[in-house]
Each structure stands twice: as structure tokens, then as C-alpha cells.
Amino acid sequence: MLRRRLSPTRLHESLLKRRFRRSGLKECLVETPNGELSYWLGDRDGPPLVLLHGFGASALWQWHPQVAALAKKHRLIIPDLLFFGRSTTATPGRSITHQAEAVCALLDDLSIDQADFLGMSYGGFVTYTLATKFPDRIRRMILVGCPGDEITKVDHHASLETLGVQHITELLLPEEPKDLRRLMAVAWHKPPWIPLPLLRDAHRVLMNQQLEGKRELLLDLLDYLEGERSQTPRHPPQAPTLLIWGEHDAIFPLSLAKRLQRKLGDLCQLEVLRNAAHAPNLEHKRRFNRAVLQFLGAP
């Protein structure tokens, strides 16, 4: 009899799920007009806080350093955006707005009118879209490595040149296990060393799911990054905002954070984490969690 191959990635995933459950969260599914969303829901009292992940693996892998600290004072809602984790859709929508509408539908299902939002990278664009198109749904927002609409085609192409790729899919949808090293080198200022056999397993388990849907999401994101946004005049978001940025972010350089801060004015604070890159929540969780809690706890 052939033994089933043990997957270190699956084993670690089960440990992460245990961490979520210890923090009072449970796995749920909801059917929305925009698609089926999987999400983690906290059972503790406190103001609702929605965490929206970036491109990569599921919410479980991106927010595990935060759940224990944030769940103490907030009711956490942590969805997998469409085409991540178990979230999927049969509808043709692939836009950031489509994702934002799905999140609104999730809040409706939970009878939550307004929440705080913490959005990282791609999840930050979804959060920013919520703040501009559905402002009544957001009380406060935190954007991590996300420049909102303060990015132009020139900015995007300069980042691609810095990263040494011709298209964003080369970075965010690594075709080979070894390509994960490049993605990790962008996420971390000092990335951990992972042996190639573990990279192969992680690539097989985490990066080969719903690929076509993710490619279509990236095409829409590319339009956004190159300035192909709605020309309808729109006021800047009015929600109090915290920007958290890694000092060495190569995807969205710190200069973009400062531009967005100037645009949002007195409503916006900027927290720069030293010795961090595009995923400071993974690299420096204590400093990151402290900044989030201080901002959300301010009067």
C-alpha cells in the first residue's frame, strides 16, 4: 500500500487553524450575490474589525501573527477574498469593487452596519475602495503597504524595473517553487531561509489553487495600478486612517505612502516600521500589533 505523502505545509496549516480557534475564531461560509466567501469569525465582544489580506495564500497564512492580540479587544471578521482559500464565484466580476461588494454582503449577513478595517496590499485596495464607494461601512481604516489611488503608471513601471520583472504576475503568481524566494525577498526585509523541498511543498499546496481566477484579478489590478480608474470625481476618504509601511517596501515605495498621507491630510497618520519590507505584520508582529491597537483605541 502506498503511503500518503506527508505535507509540512498542510501540517503547519493545521497548527495555524488551531491558533485561530484558540483566539475564539471559527470557520464559516456565506453565499453572497458576488460569490461564496469563506471567513473566520470571532466570538468575543468588542467593535468589529475586518482584516483583508493581500495577494498570496489565504487569510490564515497572512494574519496569524495578529489574531491573538487583536481578538482581545475586537470582534474579528477575517474573510478570504474571492479566489483565495475556499472563496470562489461563478459570476464574471473580477474587479476590486466586486471584492468590496462581497465584503459588504458579508457584513450585511452578520448584521454589521459599520466596522474598522485593516487591509494589506491588495486587501488595502479593497479597503480603500470601500472607503470611497461605501463610506458609511467604515469607521476607521488601516492600510498596510497600499497607496490607494495615489499610484500612477509611471510609479508602477518604476517598481517593476526595481523588482526585475516585466509583469506583476511574474512576482505574485510564481510558476516554479524557486520563484517563491523572489516573492519572499519582497515581502521580508530579511526573509527566512526555506529549503527547496519545503518550497516545492508550499508551492504545490498554496500557490496552485484557483490560478485562472487569480490571473484575472491581477489583470484588473494592473488596470488600477496603471491609473485606469473611474473618472467619476470622488472625494478622498473621510475615515480616520493609519498607514503602516515597511521602510524597505520595494513594491510600493515609502514615497507613495507620503503622497497618500498628504492627500488625506489631518485624518491620516503614517507609521513606518524600520527593517521591514512589504509585509511588516509578518516580520515585526509586536510593533505592528501595537501600532494597530493604539490607533483603534484612540478616542
C-alpha positions, 0 to 999 in steps of 0.5 A: 500500500502506498503511503500518503505523502506527508505535507509540512505545509498542510501540517503547519496549516493545521497548527495555524487553524488551531491558533485561530480557534484558540483566539475564539475564531471559527470557520464559516461560509456565506453565499453572497450575490458576488460569490461564496466567501469563506471567513473566520469569525470571532466570538468575543465582544468588542467593535468589529474589525475586518482584516483583508489580506493581500495577494498570496495564500489565504487569510490564515497564512497572512494574519496569524501573527495578529489574531491573538492580540487583536481578538482581545479587544475586537470582534474579528471578521477575517474573510478570504477574498474571492479566489483565495482559500475556499472563496470562489464565484461563478459570476464574471466580476473580477474587479476590486469593487466586486471584492468590496461588494462581497465584503459588504454582503458579508457584513450585511449577513452578520448584521454589521452596519459599520466596522474598522478595517485593516487591509494589506496590499491588495486587501488595502485596495479593497479597503480603500475602495470601500472607503470611497464607494461605501463610506458609511461601512467604515469607521476607521481604516488601516492600510498596510503597504497600499497607496490607494489611488495615489499610484500612477503608471509611471510609479508602477513601471518604476517598481517593476524595473526595481523588482526585475520583472516585466509583469506583476504576475511574474512576482505574485503568481510564481510558476516554479517553487524557486520563484517563491524566494523572489516573492519572499525577498519582497515581502521580508526585509530579511526573509527566512531561509526555506529549503527547496523541498519545503518550497516545492511543498508550499508551492504545490499546496498554496500557490496552485489553487484557483490560478485562472481566477487569480490571473484575472484579478491581477489583470484588473489590478494592473488596470488600477495600478496603471491609473485606469480608474473611474473618472467619476470625481470622488472625494478622498476618504473621510475615515480616520486612517493609519498607514503602516509601511515597511521602510524597505517596501520595494513594491510600493515605495515609502514615497507613495505612502507620503503622497497618500498621507498628504492627500488625506491630510489631518485624518491620516497618520503614517507609521513606518516600521524600520527593517521591514519590507512589504509585509511588516505584520509578518516580520515585526508582529509586536510593533505592528500589533501595537501600532494597530491597537493604539490607533483603534483605541484612540478616542 
